[in-house]
């Protein structure tokens, strides 16, 4: 799996190493991977020949999601996502948006979940500037990492249940 993990300084090499491939880029925190993530990445991978997943650093996850996050550290999140068959490459990024990665990699397609629109997506202008296609994949499952954490916390805090 390590060979799928790409250091940020090697991002410029992707297009030259895969000149005939249609490159798809997506990004996210991928903290506590769930079925929604799997279905999303599967659909994203079908849009092109090569799927690059950029993963938020621990610090950027904290800035986006709050001080209790991430639950899973970056190195483990990258290893988990790189182990997925539909993912070709994984790279970390430390910014709050993926605009720098988009500019450097220049994907053919940039993909985000259906919870975004062209108007609400911070990276939309960067995608337009490089001439890439912007695709939104509808969310197929009402599931989120934040929801899972809330469910775990509330079930753990029930006093009427016997804990082993």
matplotlib code that plots the C-alpha trace (Angstrom):
import matplotlib.pyplot as plt

x = [0.0, 2.9, 3.6, 0.1, 1.0, 2.5, 4.5, 3.3, 6.6, 5.9, 2.5, 3.8, 5.0, 1.5, 0.6, 4.0, 4.0, 0.4, 0.1, -2.8, -4.8, -7.8, -7.0, -9.8, -9.1, -11.1, -10.3, -11.6, -10.9, -11.8, -11.9, -13.7, -14.3, -17.9, -20.0, -20.8, -17.0, -16.7, -19.6, -18.4, -14.8, -16.1, -18.3, -15.4, -13.0, -15.4, -15.2, -11.6, -8.6, -6.6, -8.1, -6.0, -7.4, -6.0, -6.5, -6.6, -3.8, -4.6, -4.3, -6.6, -9.2, -9.0, -9.6, -12.5, -14.2, -13.1, -10.5, -11.7, -10.9, -9.5, -10.1, -7.7, -4.3, -3.3, -0.8, -3.5, -6.1, -3.8, -2.9, -6.6, -7.6, -4.6, -5.7, -8.9, -8.9, -10.6, -8.0, -4.8, -2.9, -3.2, -1.5, -1.8, -2.5, -2.5, -4.7, -8.4, -9.2, -7.8, -7.1, -3.3, -3.4, -5.9, -3.5, -0.4, -1.9, -4.3, -6.8, -9.1, -12.0, -12.4, -15.1, -17.0, -20.0, -23.6, -23.6, -21.7, -22.8, -20.8, -21.7, -20.8, -17.6, -14.5, -12.4, -14.8, -13.0, -9.7, -11.3, -12.7, -9.3, -7.5, -10.2, -11.1, -14.6, -16.4, -18.6, -20.8, -21.6, -25.0, -24.8, -26.3, -26.3, -27.4, -24.2, -21.4, -18.4, -19.8, -23.1, -21.2, -19.2, -22.4, -24.0, -21.0, -20.9, -24.6, -24.6, -21.6, -23.2, -26.4, -26.5, -29.2, -27.0, -24.6, -21.1, -18.8]
y = [0.0, 2.3, 2.6, 4.2, 6.9, 9.9, 12.6, 16.1, 17.0, 14.3, 15.5, 17.1, 13.7, 12.2, 13.5, 12.7, 9.2, 8.6, 10.7, 8.7, 8.4, 10.4, 11.6, 12.0, 13.9, 14.0, 14.9, 14.7, 13.9, 10.2, 9.9, 6.7, 5.3, 4.1, 2.7, 6.2, 6.8, 3.4, 4.0, 7.6, 6.5, 3.6, 6.0, 8.6, 5.9, 5.0, 8.5, 8.1, 5.9, 7.0, 8.1, 10.3, 10.9, 13.9, 13.6, 16.4, 16.6, 16.2, 19.9, 20.8, 18.3, 19.9, 23.3, 22.0, 19.6, 20.7, 19.9, 16.3, 15.3, 13.5, 10.2, 8.4, 10.0, 10.9, 8.1, 5.5, 7.3, 7.3, 3.6, 2.7, 4.7, 3.4, -0.2, 0.3, -1.3, 1.6, 4.1, 4.5, 7.2, 9.0, 12.2, 14.4, 18.1, 20.7, 23.5, 23.9, 23.5, 21.4, 24.3, 24.0, 20.3, 21.0, 23.6, 21.4, 18.1, 19.6, 16.7, 16.0, 15.7, 17.0, 15.2, 16.1, 14.8, 15.9, 17.9, 20.6, 22.7, 24.7, 27.8, 26.4, 24.5, 26.6, 24.9, 25.6, 28.6, 26.8, 23.9, 26.3, 28.1, 24.8, 23.7, 20.5, 19.0, 19.4, 16.5, 15.9, 12.5, 12.2, 10.9, 7.5, 6.9, 9.1, 8.5, 10.7, 10.4, 13.1, 11.2, 7.9, 9.7, 11.1, 7.6, 6.1, 8.8, 8.6, 4.8, 4.8, 7.4, 5.4, 4.5, 1.9, -0.4, -2.9, -2.5, -5.6]
z = [0.0, 0.6, -3.1, -3.5, -0.9, -2.8, -1.0, -1.8, -3.5, -6.1, -7.2, -10.4, -11.6, -11.9, -15.3, -16.8, -15.4, -16.7, -19.8, -21.4, -18.1, -17.3, -13.8, -11.2, -8.0, -4.8, -1.3, 2.3, 5.9, 5.7, 9.5, 10.5, 7.1, 6.5, 3.7, 2.3, 1.8, 0.0, -2.3, -3.1, -3.9, -6.1, -8.1, -8.3, -9.6, -12.4, -13.9, -15.1, -15.3, -12.2, -8.8, -6.6, -3.1, -1.2, 2.6, 5.1, 7.6, 11.3, 11.8, 8.9, 10.2, 13.6, 12.0, 10.0, 12.4, 15.9, 18.6, 19.1, 15.6, 13.8, 15.6, 13.3, 12.7, 9.1, 8.6, 9.4, 7.3, 4.4, 4.8, 5.1, 1.9, 0.0, 0.8, -1.1, -4.5, -6.3, -5.1, -7.2, -5.3, -1.9, -0.8, 2.2, 2.3, 5.1, 3.8, 4.5, 0.7, -2.0, -4.4, -4.2, -5.1, -7.9, -9.4, -9.1, -10.3, -12.9, -12.9, -15.7, -13.3, -9.7, -7.7, -4.5, -2.7, -3.5, -0.2, -2.2, -5.2, -7.7, -5.6, -2.2, -3.2, -2.3, -5.0, -7.8, -9.2, -9.2, -11.1, -13.7, -14.1, -15.0, -17.3, -15.4, -15.2, -11.9, -10.9, -7.9, -6.7, -4.9, -1.3, -1.3, 2.5, 5.3, 7.1, 8.3, 10.6, 12.9, 13.1, 13.9, 16.7, 18.2, 18.1, 19.8, 22.5, 23.2, 23.4, 25.7, 28.0, 28.6, 32.3, 31.9, 29.9, 31.4, 30.1, 29.9]

ax = plt.figure().add_subplot(projection="3d")
ax.plot(x, y, z, "-o")
ax.set_aspect("equal")
plt.show()
